[in-house]
Structures are given as structure tokens and as C-alpha cells.
């Protein structure tokens, strides 16, 4: 998963990540691709994308 420049830095994605792959970046939140598992083994769909109000989280 990847957070695009459409991110409004609201922080709604960070607490829903089951593996802690999301953190606050300089301009907006970022997803560490080495940690992200796209919620496989936890949920049926990526929770960060579902929680994002600006649809800024897409498959990388």
C-alpha cells in the first residue's frame, strides 16, 4: 500500500494498521513497504484504505 499526495495528514490510518507500518512523514503519513502486509492474515481488506477519508491510500 502507498499513501499519495492527496493525504490530508488526519492520522486516521495509523491506529488501524495491525503491523505498525504507518507513520507520520514530513508532509503526510507514509507506509513502510518493508513492514506492510496489506492486512493479509488480519483482515479481508487493507484497513488503512478503508479508514482514509480522502482516498489517498492505494495499492503500491
C-alpha distance matrix in Angstrom:
0.0 3.8 7.0 9.8 13.5 14.1 13.2 16.6 16.1 17.4 15.7 15.1 11.6 12.8 15.4 13.6 11.2 13.4 12.8 12.9 9.8 10.0 13.1 15.1 15.2 18.2 17.4 14.5 12.0 9.5 6.9 8.7 7.2 10.6 10.3 7.1 8.4 6.4 9.8 11.8 15.3 15.0 14.2 14.3 11.1 8.1 10.5 8.7 8.4 11.9 13.2 12.3 15.7 14.9 12.1 10.2 6.6 5.6 4.3 4.8
3.8 0.0 3.8 6.3 9.9 11.1 10.4 14.0 13.7 15.6 14.5 14.7 11.5 12.7 16.0 14.9 12.9 15.7 14.8 14.0 10.7 9.7 11.9 13.1 12.5 15.1 14.1 11.4 9.6 7.2 6.0 8.5 7.9 11.7 12.0 9.5 11.7 10.1 13.2 15.5 18.9 18.3 17.5 17.6 14.2 11.0 12.6 9.8 9.4 13.2 13.7 11.9 14.8 13.3 11.0 8.2 5.6 5.4 6.0 5.1
7.0 3.8 0.0 3.8 6.9 7.8 6.7 10.3 10.1 12.3 11.7 12.3 9.8 11.3 14.9 14.4 13.1 16.4 16.0 14.5 11.5 9.4 10.7 10.9 10.5 12.7 11.1 8.1 6.9 5.9 6.7 10.1 10.7 14.4 14.2 11.9 14.5 12.6 15.1 18.0 21.1 19.9 18.9 19.3 15.7 12.3 12.8 9.4 8.9 12.5 12.3 9.7 12.2 10.4 9.0 5.5 4.5 6.5 8.8 8.6
9.8 6.3 3.8 0.0 3.8 5.3 6.0 9.8 10.8 13.4 13.8 14.6 12.8 14.6 18.1 17.7 16.8 20.2 19.8 18.2 15.3 12.9 13.7 13.1 11.9 13.1 10.7 8.6 9.0 8.6 10.1 13.2 13.6 17.3 17.6 15.4 17.9 15.8 18.5 21.2 24.5 23.4 22.1 22.0 18.3 15.2 15.9 12.5 11.2 14.6 14.4 11.2 12.7 9.9 8.8 5.1 6.2 7.5 10.2 9.8
13.5 9.9 6.9 3.8 0.0 3.8 5.3 8.2 9.8 12.8 14.1 15.5 14.5 16.1 19.7 19.9 19.3 22.9 22.5 20.4 17.7 14.9 14.7 13.1 11.4 11.6 8.5 7.4 9.4 10.1 12.6 15.6 16.5 20.1 20.5 18.6 21.3 19.4 21.9 24.8 28.0 26.6 25.3 25.4 21.6 18.6 18.7 15.2 14.1 17.1 16.3 12.8 13.4 10.2 10.5 7.1 9.4 11.1 13.9 13.4
14.1 11.1 7.8 5.3 3.8 0.0 3.8 6.3 9.1 11.2 13.1 13.9 13.4 15.8 19.0 18.9 19.0 22.7 23.0 21.1 18.7 15.7 15.9 14.4 13.6 14.0 10.6 8.8 10.4 11.9 14.1 17.5 18.5 22.1 21.9 19.6 21.9 19.5 21.6 24.6 27.8 26.1 24.3 24.2 20.4 17.7 17.4 14.1 12.5 14.9 14.1 10.3 10.2 6.7 7.6 5.1 8.5 10.7 14.2 14.6
13.2 10.4 6.7 6.0 5.3 3.8 0.0 3.8 5.5 7.8 9.3 10.5 10.2 12.3 15.5 15.8 16.0 19.8 20.1 17.9 15.9 12.6 12.6 10.9 10.8 11.8 8.7 6.0 7.1 9.4 11.9 15.5 17.0 20.4 19.8 17.7 20.2 18.0 19.8 23.1 25.9 23.9 22.5 23.0 19.3 16.2 15.4 11.8 11.1 13.5 11.9 8.4 8.9 6.5 7.9 5.2 7.9 11.0 14.4 14.9
16.6 14.0 10.3 9.8 8.2 6.3 3.8 0.0 3.8 5.5 8.4 10.0 11.0 12.9 15.7 16.6 17.5 21.3 21.9 19.4 18.0 14.3 13.6 11.3 11.7 12.2 9.0 6.8 8.6 11.8 14.6 18.1 20.1 23.3 22.3 20.4 23.0 20.9 22.1 25.6 28.2 25.8 24.4 25.1 21.5 18.5 17.0 13.6 13.3 14.9 12.6 9.3 8.7 7.0 9.9 8.3 11.1 14.5 17.9 18.6
16.1 13.7 10.1 10.8 9.8 9.1 5.5 3.8 0.0 3.8 5.5 8.3 9.2 10.1 13.0 14.6 15.3 19.0 19.4 16.5 15.4 11.6 10.3 7.8 9.0 9.9 7.7 5.0 6.0 9.7 12.7 16.0 18.5 21.3 20.1 18.7 21.5 19.9 20.9 24.5 26.8 24.3 23.4 24.6 21.3 18.0 16.2 12.7 13.5 15.2 12.4 9.8 10.3 9.7 11.9 10.0 11.7 15.3 18.3 18.7
17.4 15.6 12.3 13.4 12.8 11.2 7.8 5.5 3.8 0.0 3.8 5.7 8.1 9.3 11.3 12.9 14.5 18.1 19.2 16.5 16.2 12.5 11.7 9.9 12.0 13.3 11.4 8.7 8.6 12.1 14.4 17.8 20.3 23.0 21.2 19.5 22.0 20.1 20.5 24.2 26.1 23.3 22.2 23.6 20.5 17.4 15.0 11.9 13.0 13.8 10.4 8.6 8.6 9.4 12.0 11.1 12.6 16.4 19.5 20.5
15.7 14.5 11.7 13.8 14.1 13.1 9.3 8.4 5.5 3.8 0.0 3.8 5.5 5.7 7.7 9.8 11.1 14.6 15.6 12.8 12.9 9.3 8.7 7.8 10.8 13.1 12.1 9.0 7.3 10.4 12.1 15.2 18.0 20.2 18.1 16.6 19.1 17.7 17.7 21.5 23.2 20.3 19.7 21.5 18.7 15.4 12.9 9.9 12.0 12.9 9.5 8.6 10.1 11.3 13.0 11.9 12.2 15.9 18.5 19.4
15.1 14.7 12.3 14.6 15.5 13.9 10.5 10.0 8.3 5.7 3.8 0.0 3.8 5.8 6.7 7.5 9.8 13.2 15.0 13.0 13.4 10.4 11.0 11.1 14.0 16.5 15.3 11.8 9.8 12.3 13.1 16.3 18.5 20.8 18.3 16.3 18.1 16.2 15.8 19.6 21.1 18.0 16.9 18.6 15.9 13.1 10.1 7.7 9.7 9.7 6.1 6.3 8.1 10.4 11.6 11.5 11.4 15.0 17.5 19.2
11.6 11.5 9.8 12.8 14.5 13.4 10.2 11.0 9.2 8.1 5.5 3.8 0.0 3.8 5.9 5.7 6.7 10.5 11.9 10.2 10.0 7.3 9.1 10.1 12.8 15.9 15.0 11.2 8.4 9.8 9.8 13.0 14.9 17.2 14.8 12.6 14.4 12.6 12.4 16.2 18.1 15.3 14.4 16.1 13.3 10.0 7.5 4.6 7.4 8.4 5.8 6.1 9.3 10.9 10.9 10.2 9.0 12.3 14.4 15.9
12.8 12.7 11.3 14.6 16.1 15.8 12.3 12.9 10.1 9.3 5.7 5.8 3.8 0.0 3.8 5.6 5.8 9.2 9.9 7.4 7.9 5.2 6.4 8.2 11.4 14.8 14.8 11.4 8.0 9.2 9.1 11.6 14.2 15.8 13.1 11.8 14.1 13.3 12.9 16.7 18.1 15.4 15.4 17.8 15.4 12.0 9.6 7.2 10.6 11.8 9.3 9.8 12.8 14.2 14.4 13.1 11.7 14.8 16.3 17.2
15.4 16.0 14.9 18.1 19.7 19.0 15.5 15.7 13.0 11.3 7.7 6.7 5.9 3.8 0.0 3.8 5.6 8.0 9.8 7.9 10.0 8.3 9.5 11.4 14.9 18.2 18.3 15.0 11.8 12.9 12.4 14.5 16.8 18.0 14.8 13.6 15.2 14.5 13.0 16.7 17.3 14.2 14.4 17.2 15.5 12.6 9.6 8.6 12.2 12.3 9.7 11.5 14.2 16.4 16.6 16.0 14.5 17.5 18.8 20.1
13.6 14.9 14.4 17.7 19.9 18.9 15.8 16.6 14.6 12.9 9.8 7.5 5.7 5.6 3.8 0.0 3.8 6.1 9.0 8.5 10.0 9.2 11.6 13.8 16.9 20.3 20.1 16.4 13.1 13.7 12.4 14.5 16.1 17.5 14.2 12.2 13.0 11.7 9.9 13.6 14.3 11.0 10.7 13.4 11.8 9.3 6.1 6.2 9.8 9.4 7.7 10.2 13.4 15.7 15.1 15.1 13.1 15.5 16.6 18.4
11.2 12.9 13.1 16.8 19.3 19.0 16.0 17.5 15.3 14.5 11.1 9.8 6.7 5.8 5.6 3.8 0.0 3.8 5.6 5.5 6.6 6.8 9.9 12.9 15.6 19.3 19.4 15.9 12.3 11.8 9.7 11.3 12.7 13.7 10.4 8.6 9.6 9.0 7.6 11.3 12.3 9.7 10.2 13.0 11.3 8.3 6.5 6.3 10.0 10.8 9.9 11.7 15.3 16.9 15.8 15.1 12.4 14.4 14.7 16.0
13.4 15.7 16.4 20.2 22.9 22.7 19.8 21.3 19.0 18.1 14.6 13.2 10.5 9.2 8.0 6.1 3.8 0.0 3.8 5.9 8.0 9.6 12.6 16.0 18.6 22.4 22.9 19.5 15.8 14.9 12.3 12.9 13.9 14.0 10.4 9.1 9.1 9.5 7.0 9.9 9.9 7.2 9.1 12.5 11.9 9.7 8.5 9.5 12.9 13.4 12.9 15.2 18.7 20.5 19.2 18.6 15.7 17.1 16.8 18.0
12.8 14.8 16.0 19.8 22.5 23.0 20.1 21.9 19.4 19.2 15.6 15.0 11.9 9.9 9.8 9.0 5.6 3.8 0.0 3.8 5.6 8.5 11.3 15.0 17.2 21.0 22.0 18.9 15.2 13.6 10.7 10.3 11.4 10.8 7.0 6.9 7.7 9.5 8.1 10.4 10.8 9.3 11.7 14.8 14.0 11.4 11.0 11.2 14.5 15.8 15.4 17.0 20.7 21.9 20.5 19.3 16.2 17.4 16.6 17.0
12.9 14.0 14.5 18.2 20.4 21.1 17.9 19.4 16.5 16.5 12.8 13.0 10.2 7.4 7.9 8.5 5.5 5.9 3.8 0.0 3.8 5.6 7.8 11.4 13.9 17.6 18.8 16.0 12.2 11.1 8.9 8.8 11.2 11.1 7.6 8.0 10.2 11.4 10.8 13.6 14.4 12.6 14.4 17.4 15.9 12.8 11.8 10.9 14.4 16.0 14.8 15.9 19.4 20.5 19.6 18.0 15.4 17.2 17.1 17.2
9.8 10.7 11.5 15.3 17.7 18.7 15.9 18.0 15.4 16.2 12.9 13.4 10.0 7.9 10.0 10.0 6.6 8.0 5.6 3.8 0.0 3.8 6.7 10.4 12.0 15.8 16.8 14.0 10.3 8.2 5.4 5.2 7.5 8.1 5.3 5.3 8.5 9.7 10.3 13.1 14.8 13.6 14.9 17.2 15.2 11.8 11.7 10.1 13.0 15.4 14.6 15.0 18.6 19.0 17.8 15.7 13.0 14.4 14.1 13.7
10.0 9.7 9.4 12.9 14.9 15.7 12.6 14.3 11.6 12.5 9.3 10.4 7.3 5.2 8.3 9.2 6.8 9.6 8.5 5.6 3.8 0.0 3.8 7.1 9.1 12.9 13.5 10.5 6.8 5.6 4.5 6.4 9.4 11.0 8.8 8.2 11.4 11.4 12.2 15.5 17.4 15.6 16.2 18.4 15.9 12.1 11.3 8.7 11.7 14.1 12.6 12.4 15.7 16.0 15.5 13.2 11.1 13.4 14.1 14.0
13.1 11.9 10.7 13.7 14.7 15.9 12.6 13.6 10.3 11.7 8.7 11.0 9.1 6.4 9.5 11.6 9.9 12.6 11.3 7.8 6.7 3.8 0.0 3.8 6.3 10.0 11.3 8.9 5.6 5.6 6.6 8.0 11.6 13.0 11.3 11.5 15.0 15.2 16.0 19.2 21.0 19.1 19.8 22.0 19.5 15.7 14.6 11.7 14.5 16.8 14.8 14.1 16.9 17.0 17.1 14.5 13.3 16.0 17.1 16.5
15.1 13.1 10.9 13.1 13.1 14.4 10.9 11.3 7.8 9.9 7.8 11.1 10.1 8.2 11.4 13.8 12.9 16.0 15.0 11.4 10.4 7.1 3.8 0.0 3.8 6.9 8.1 6.2 4.3 6.2 8.9 10.8 14.3 16.1 14.9 14.8 18.3 18.1 19.1 22.5 24.4 22.4 22.7 24.7 21.9 18.1 16.8 13.5 15.7 18.1 15.6 14.2 16.3 16.0 16.9 14.2 14.0 17.0 18.6 18.0
15.2 12.5 10.5 11.9 11.4 13.6 10.8 11.7 9.0 12.0 10.8 14.0 12.8 11.4 14.9 16.9 15.6 18.6 17.2 13.9 12.0 9.1 6.3 3.8 0.0 3.8 5.7 5.1 4.9 5.7 9.1 10.6 13.9 15.8 15.6 15.7 19.4 19.3 20.9 24.0 26.3 24.7 24.9 26.6 23.5 19.7 19.0 15.5 17.2 20.0 17.9 15.9 17.9 16.8 17.5 14.2 14.3 16.9 18.5 17.2
18.2 15.1 12.7 13.1 11.6 14.0 11.8 12.2 9.9 13.3 13.1 16.5 15.9 14.8 18.2 20.3 19.3 22.4 21.0 17.6 15.8 12.9 10.0 6.9 3.8 0.0 3.8 6.0 7.8 9.0 12.6 14.0 17.0 19.0 19.1 19.3 23.0 22.7 24.5 27.7 30.0 28.4 28.5 30.1 26.9 23.1 22.3 18.7 20.0 22.8 20.6 18.2 19.6 18.1 19.3 15.9 16.7 19.2 21.1 19.6
17.4 14.1 11.1 10.7 8.5 10.6 8.7 9.0 7.7 11.4 12.1 15.3 15.0 14.8 18.3 20.1 19.4 22.9 22.0 18.8 16.8 13.5 11.3 8.1 5.7 3.8 0.0 3.8 7.2 9.1 12.9 15.1 17.7 20.3 20.3 19.8 23.3 22.4 24.3 27.6 30.2 28.4 28.1 29.2 25.8 22.2 21.4 17.6 18.3 21.0 19.0 16.1 17.0 15.1 16.5 13.2 14.7 17.4 19.7 18.6
14.5 11.4 8.1 8.6 7.4 8.8 6.0 6.8 5.0 8.7 9.0 11.8 11.2 11.4 15.0 16.4 15.9 19.5 18.9 16.0 14.0 10.5 8.9 6.2 5.1 6.0 3.8 0.0 3.8 6.5 10.2 13.0 15.6 18.4 17.9 17.0 20.3 19.1 20.9 24.2 26.8 24.9 24.4 25.5 22.1 18.5 17.6 13.8 14.7 17.3 15.2 12.5 13.7 12.2 13.4 10.2 11.4 14.4 16.9 16.3
12.0 9.6 6.9 9.0 9.4 10.4 7.1 8.6 6.0 8.6 7.3 9.8 8.4 8.0 11.8 13.1 12.3 15.8 15.2 12.2 10.3 6.8 5.6 4.3 4.9 7.8 7.2 3.8 0.0 3.8 7.0 10.1 12.8 15.5 14.6 13.6 16.9 15.9 17.4 20.8 23.2 21.3 21.1 22.5 19.3 15.5 14.6 10.9 12.4 15.1 13.1 11.1 13.3 12.4 13.0 10.0 9.9 13.0 15.1 14.7
9.5 7.2 5.9 8.6 10.1 11.9 9.4 11.8 9.7 12.1 10.4 12.3 9.8 9.2 12.9 13.7 11.8 14.9 13.6 11.1 8.2 5.6 5.6 6.2 5.7 9.0 9.1 6.5 3.8 0.0 3.8 6.6 9.2 11.9 11.5 10.7 14.2 13.8 15.8 18.8 21.4 20.0 20.1 21.4 18.3 14.5 14.4 11.0 12.5 15.7 14.5 12.7 15.5 14.4 14.0 10.7 9.6 11.8 13.0 11.9
6.9 6.0 6.7 10.1 12.6 14.1 11.9 14.6 12.7 14.4 12.1 13.1 9.8 9.1 12.4 12.4 9.7 12.3 10.7 8.9 5.4 4.5 6.6 8.9 9.1 12.6 12.9 10.2 7.0 3.8 0.0 3.8 6.0 8.8 8.1 7.0 10.5 10.4 12.5 15.3 17.9 16.9 17.2 18.6 15.7 12.0 12.5 9.7 11.4 14.7 14.1 13.1 16.4 15.8 14.5 11.7 9.3 10.7 11.0 10.0
8.7 8.5 10.1 13.2 15.6 17.5 15.5 18.1 16.0 17.8 15.2 16.3 13.0 11.6 14.5 14.5 11.3 12.9 10.3 8.8 5.2 6.4 8.0 10.8 10.6 14.0 15.1 13.0 10.1 6.6 3.8 0.0 3.8 5.4 5.5 6.1 9.9 11.1 13.2 15.4 17.7 17.3 18.4 19.9 17.6 14.1 15.0 12.7 14.6 17.8 17.5 16.7 20.2 19.6 18.2 15.3 12.8 13.5 12.8 11.1
7.2 7.9 10.7 13.6 16.5 18.5 17.0 20.1 18.5 20.3 18.0 18.5 14.9 14.2 16.8 16.1 12.7 13.9 11.4 11.2 7.5 9.4 11.6 14.3 13.9 17.0 17.7 15.6 12.8 9.2 6.0 3.8 0.0 3.8 5.4 5.2 8.2 9.5 12.3 13.7 16.4 16.8 17.6 18.7 16.4 13.4 15.2 13.4 14.7 18.0 18.4 17.8 21.3 20.5 18.4 15.8 12.8 12.4 10.7 8.6
10.6 11.7 14.4 17.3 20.1 22.1 20.4 23.3 21.3 23.0 20.2 20.8 17.2 15.8 18.0 17.5 13.7 14.0 10.8 11.1 8.1 11.0 13.0 16.1 15.8 19.0 20.3 18.4 15.5 11.9 8.8 5.4 3.8 0.0 3.8 6.0 8.4 11.0 13.2 14.0 16.1 16.9 18.5 19.9 18.3 15.5 17.2 15.9 17.7 20.7 21.0 20.8 24.4 23.9 22.0 19.4 16.3 16.0 14.0 12.0
10.3 12.0 14.2 17.6 20.5 21.9 19.8 22.3 20.1 21.2 18.1 18.3 14.8 13.1 14.8 14.2 10.4 10.4 7.0 7.6 5.3 8.8 11.3 14.9 15.6 19.1 20.3 17.9 14.6 11.5 8.1 5.5 5.4 3.8 0.0 3.8 6.4 9.3 10.6 11.9 13.6 13.8 15.7 17.7 16.2 13.4 14.5 13.6 16.0 18.5 18.7 19.0 22.8 22.8 21.0 18.8 15.6 15.8 14.2 13.1
7.1 9.5 11.9 15.4 18.6 19.6 17.7 20.4 18.7 19.5 16.6 16.3 12.6 11.8 13.6 12.2 8.6 9.1 6.9 8.0 5.3 8.2 11.5 14.8 15.7 19.3 19.8 17.0 13.6 10.7 7.0 6.1 5.2 6.0 3.8 0.0 3.8 5.6 7.5 9.3 11.7 11.7 12.8 14.4 12.6 9.7 11.3 10.5 12.5 15.1 15.7 16.1 19.8 19.9 17.8 16.0 12.5 12.5 10.9 10.5
8.4 11.7 14.5 17.9 21.3 21.9 20.2 23.0 21.5 22.0 19.1 18.1 14.4 14.1 15.2 13.0 9.6 9.1 7.7 10.2 8.5 11.4 15.0 18.3 19.4 23.0 23.3 20.3 16.9 14.2 10.5 9.9 8.2 8.4 6.4 3.8 0.0 3.8 5.2 5.7 8.3 9.1 10.4 11.7 10.6 8.7 11.0 11.5 13.0 15.1 16.3 17.3 21.1 21.5 18.9 17.7 14.0 13.4 11.2 11.6
6.4 10.1 12.6 15.8 19.4 19.5 18.0 20.9 19.9 20.1 17.7 16.2 12.6 13.3 14.5 11.7 9.0 9.5 9.5 11.4 9.7 11.4 15.2 18.1 19.3 22.7 22.4 19.1 15.9 13.8 10.4 11.1 9.5 11.0 9.3 5.6 3.8 0.0 3.8 5.5 8.9 8.9 8.7 9.2 7.3 5.2 8.2 8.8 9.6 11.7 13.5 14.4 18.0 18.5 15.7 14.9 11.1 10.4 8.5 10.0
9.8 13.2 15.1 18.5 21.9 21.6 19.8 22.1 20.9 20.5 17.7 15.8 12.4 12.9 13.0 9.9 7.6 7.0 8.1 10.8 10.3 12.2 16.0 19.1 20.9 24.5 24.3 20.9 17.4 15.8 12.5 13.2 12.3 13.2 10.6 7.5 5.2 3.8 0.0 3.8 6.1 5.2 5.4 7.2 6.4 5.1 6.9 8.9 10.5 11.4 12.9 14.8 18.5 19.6 17.1 16.9 13.3 13.3 11.9 13.8
11.8 15.5 18.0 21.2 24.8 24.6 23.1 25.6 24.5 24.2 21.5 19.6 16.2 16.7 16.7 13.6 11.3 9.9 10.4 13.6 13.1 15.5 19.2 22.5 24.0 27.7 27.6 24.2 20.8 18.8 15.3 15.4 13.7 14.0 11.9 9.3 5.7 5.5 3.8 0.0 3.8 5.4 6.2 7.0 7.7 7.9 10.3 12.5 13.6 14.3 16.4 18.3 21.8 22.8 20.0 19.9 16.2 15.3 13.2 14.9
15.3 18.9 21.1 24.5 28.0 27.8 25.9 28.2 26.8 26.1 23.2 21.1 18.1 18.1 17.3 14.3 12.3 9.9 10.8 14.4 14.8 17.4 21.0 24.4 26.3 30.0 30.2 26.8 23.2 21.4 17.9 17.7 16.4 16.1 13.6 11.7 8.3 8.9 6.1 3.8 0.0 3.8 6.2 8.0 10.0 10.7 12.1 14.8 16.3 16.5 18.2 20.6 24.1 25.5 22.9 23.0 19.4 18.9 16.9 18.6
15.0 18.3 19.9 23.4 26.6 26.1 23.9 25.8 24.3 23.3 20.3 18.0 15.3 15.4 14.2 11.0 9.7 7.2 9.3 12.6 13.6 15.6 19.1 22.4 24.7 28.4 28.4 24.9 21.3 20.0 16.9 17.3 16.8 16.9 13.8 11.7 9.1 8.9 5.2 5.4 3.8 0.0 3.8 7.2 8.7 9.1 9.4 12.4 14.3 14.0 15.3 18.0 21.4 23.2 21.0 21.3 17.9 18.1 16.9 18.9
14.2 17.5 18.9 22.1 25.3 24.3 22.5 24.4 23.4 22.2 19.7 16.9 14.4 15.4 14.4 10.7 10.2 9.1 11.7 14.4 14.9 16.2 19.8 22.7 24.9 28.5 28.1 24.4 21.1 20.1 17.2 18.4 17.6 18.5 15.7 12.8 10.4 8.7 5.4 6.2 6.2 3.8 0.0 3.8 5.5 6.9 7.4 10.9 12.0 11.1 13.1 15.9 19.0 20.9 18.6 19.4 16.2 16.3 15.5 18.0
14.3 17.6 19.3 22.0 25.4 24.2 23.0 25.1 24.6 23.6 21.5 18.6 16.1 17.8 17.2 13.4 13.0 12.5 14.8 17.4 17.2 18.4 22.0 24.7 26.6 30.1 29.2 25.5 22.5 21.4 18.6 19.9 18.7 19.9 17.7 14.4 11.7 9.2 7.2 7.0 8.0 7.2 3.8 0.0 3.8 7.1 8.6 12.0 11.9 11.0 13.8 16.3 19.1 20.7 17.9 19.1 16.0 15.4 14.4 17.4
11.1 14.2 15.7 18.3 21.6 20.4 19.3 21.5 21.3 20.5 18.7 15.9 13.3 15.4 15.5 11.8 11.3 11.9 14.0 15.9 15.2 15.9 19.5 21.9 23.5 26.9 25.8 22.1 19.3 18.3 15.7 17.6 16.4 18.3 16.2 12.6 10.6 7.3 6.4 7.7 10.0 8.7 5.5 3.8 0.0 3.8 6.1 8.9 8.3 7.9 10.9 12.9 15.9 17.2 14.2 15.4 12.2 11.7 11.1 14.3
8.1 11.0 12.3 15.2 18.6 17.7 16.2 18.5 18.0 17.4 15.4 13.1 10.0 12.0 12.6 9.3 8.3 9.7 11.4 12.8 11.8 12.1 15.7 18.1 19.7 23.1 22.2 18.5 15.5 14.5 12.0 14.1 13.4 15.5 13.4 9.7 8.7 5.2 5.1 7.9 10.7 9.1 6.9 7.1 3.8 0.0 3.8 5.6 5.7 6.7 9.0 10.5 13.9 15.0 12.3 12.7 9.3 9.5 9.3 12.1
10.5 12.6 12.8 15.9 18.7 17.4 15.4 17.0 16.2 15.0 12.9 10.1 7.5 9.6 9.6 6.1 6.5 8.5 11.0 11.8 11.7 11.3 14.6 16.8 19.0 22.3 21.4 17.6 14.6 14.4 12.5 15.0 15.2 17.2 14.5 11.3 11.0 8.2 6.9 10.3 12.1 9.4 7.4 8.6 6.1 3.8 0.0 3.8 5.5 5.0 6.1 8.7 12.0 13.9 12.0 12.7 10.0 11.4 12.2 14.8
8.7 9.8 9.4 12.5 15.2 14.1 11.8 13.6 12.7 11.9 9.9 7.7 4.6 7.2 8.6 6.2 6.3 9.5 11.2 10.9 10.1 8.7 11.7 13.5 15.5 18.7 17.6 13.8 10.9 11.0 9.7 12.7 13.4 15.9 13.6 10.5 11.5 8.8 8.9 12.5 14.8 12.4 10.9 12.0 8.9 5.6 3.8 0.0 3.8 5.4 5.1 6.2 9.9 11.2 9.7 9.6 7.1 9.4 10.9 13.1
8.4 9.4 8.9 11.2 14.1 12.5 11.1 13.3 13.5 13.0 12.0 9.7 7.4 10.6 12.2 9.8 10.0 12.9 14.5 14.4 13.0 11.7 14.5 15.7 17.2 20.0 18.3 14.7 12.4 12.5 11.4 14.6 14.7 17.7 16.0 12.5 13.0 9.6 10.5 13.6 16.3 14.3 12.0 11.9 8.3 5.7 5.5 3.8 0.0 3.8 5.4 5.2 8.6 9.3 6.8 7.5 5.1 6.9 9.1 11.9
11.9 13.2 12.5 14.6 17.1 14.9 13.5 14.9 15.2 13.8 12.9 9.7 8.4 11.8 12.3 9.4 10.8 13.4 15.8 16.0 15.4 14.1 16.8 18.1 20.0 22.8 21.0 17.3 15.1 15.7 14.7 17.8 18.0 20.7 18.5 15.1 15.1 11.7 11.4 14.3 16.5 14.0 11.1 11.0 7.9 6.7 5.0 5.4 3.8 0.0 3.8 5.7 8.1 10.2 8.3 10.3 8.7 10.3 12.3 15.5
13.2 13.7 12.3 14.4 16.3 14.1 11.9 12.6 12.4 10.4 9.5 6.1 5.8 9.3 9.7 7.7 9.9 12.9 15.4 14.8 14.6 12.6 14.8 15.6 17.9 20.6 19.0 15.2 13.1 14.5 14.1 17.5 18.4 21.0 18.7 15.7 16.3 13.5 12.9 16.4 18.2 15.3 13.1 13.8 10.9 9.0 6.1 5.1 5.4 3.8 0.0 3.8 6.3 9.1 8.7 10.1 9.3 12.1 14.5 17.1
12.3 11.9 9.7 11.2 12.8 10.3 8.4 9.3 9.8 8.6 8.6 6.3 6.1 9.8 11.5 10.2 11.7 15.2 17.0 15.9 15.0 12.4 14.1 14.2 15.9 18.2 16.1 12.5 11.1 12.7 13.1 16.7 17.8 20.8 19.0 16.1 17.3 14.4 14.8 18.3 20.6 18.0 15.9 16.3 12.9 10.5 8.7 6.2 5.2 5.7 3.8 0.0 3.8 5.6 5.5 6.7 6.9 10.2 13.3 15.6
15.7 14.8 12.2 12.7 13.4 10.2 8.9 8.7 10.3 8.6 10.1 8.1 9.3 12.8 14.2 13.4 15.3 18.7 20.7 19.4 18.6 15.7 16.9 16.3 17.9 19.6 17.0 13.7 13.3 15.5 16.4 20.2 21.3 24.4 22.8 19.8 21.1 18.0 18.5 21.8 24.1 21.4 19.0 19.1 15.9 13.9 12.0 9.9 8.6 8.1 6.3 3.8 0.0 3.8 5.8 7.9 9.6 12.7 16.1 18.5
14.9 13.3 10.4 9.9 10.2 6.7 6.5 7.0 9.7 9.4 11.3 10.4 10.9 14.2 16.4 15.7 16.9 20.5 21.9 20.5 19.0 16.0 17.0 16.0 16.8 18.1 15.1 12.2 12.4 14.4 15.8 19.6 20.5 23.9 22.8 19.9 21.5 18.5 19.6 22.8 25.5 23.2 20.9 20.7 17.2 15.0 13.9 11.2 9.3 10.2 9.1 5.6 3.8 0.0 3.8 5.3 8.3 11.1 14.8 16.8
12.1 11.0 9.0 8.8 10.5 7.6 7.9 9.9 11.9 12.0 13.0 11.6 10.9 14.4 16.6 15.1 15.8 19.2 20.5 19.6 17.8 15.5 17.1 16.9 17.5 19.3 16.5 13.4 13.0 14.0 14.5 18.2 18.4 22.0 21.0 17.8 18.9 15.7 17.1 20.0 22.9 21.0 18.6 17.9 14.2 12.3 12.0 9.7 6.8 8.3 8.7 5.5 5.8 3.8 0.0 3.8 5.7 7.7 11.4 13.8
10.2 8.2 5.5 5.1 7.1 5.1 5.2 8.3 10.0 11.1 11.9 11.5 10.2 13.1 16.0 15.1 15.1 18.6 19.3 18.0 15.7 13.2 14.5 14.2 14.2 15.9 13.2 10.2 10.0 10.7 11.7 15.3 15.8 19.4 18.8 16.0 17.7 14.9 16.9 19.9 23.0 21.3 19.4 19.1 15.4 12.7 12.7 9.6 7.5 10.3 10.1 6.7 7.9 5.3 3.8 0.0 3.8 6.5 10.2 11.6
6.6 5.6 4.5 6.2 9.4 8.5 7.9 11.1 11.7 12.6 12.2 11.4 9.0 11.7 14.5 13.1 12.4 15.7 16.2 15.4 13.0 11.1 13.3 14.0 14.3 16.7 14.7 11.4 9.9 9.6 9.3 12.8 12.8 16.3 15.6 12.5 14.0 11.1 13.3 16.2 19.4 17.9 16.2 16.0 12.2 9.3 10.0 7.1 5.1 8.7 9.3 6.9 9.6 8.3 5.7 3.8 0.0 3.8 7.1 8.9
5.6 5.4 6.5 7.5 11.1 10.7 11.0 14.5 15.3 16.4 15.9 15.0 12.3 14.8 17.5 15.5 14.4 17.1 17.4 17.2 14.4 13.4 16.0 17.0 16.9 19.2 17.4 14.4 13.0 11.8 10.7 13.5 12.4 16.0 15.8 12.5 13.4 10.4 13.3 15.3 18.9 18.1 16.3 15.4 11.7 9.5 11.4 9.4 6.9 10.3 12.1 10.2 12.7 11.1 7.7 6.5 3.8 0.0 3.8 6.2
4.3 6.0 8.8 10.2 13.9 14.2 14.4 17.9 18.3 19.5 18.5 17.5 14.4 16.3 18.8 16.6 14.7 16.8 16.6 17.1 14.1 14.1 17.1 18.6 18.5 21.1 19.7 16.9 15.1 13.0 11.0 12.8 10.7 14.0 14.2 10.9 11.2 8.5 11.9 13.2 16.9 16.9 15.5 14.4 11.1 9.3 12.2 10.9 9.1 12.3 14.5 13.3 16.1 14.8 11.4 10.2 7.1 3.8 0.0 3.8
4.8 5.1 8.6 9.8 13.4 14.6 14.9 18.6 18.7 20.5 19.4 19.2 15.9 17.2 20.1 18.4 16.0 18.0 17.0 17.2 13.7 14.0 16.5 18.0 17.2 19.6 18.6 16.3 14.7 11.9 10.0 11.1 8.6 12.0 13.1 10.5 11.6 10.0 13.8 14.9 18.6 18.9 18.0 17.4 14.3 12.1 14.8 13.1 11.9 15.5 17.1 15.6 18.5 16.8 13.8 11.6 8.9 6.2 3.8 0.0
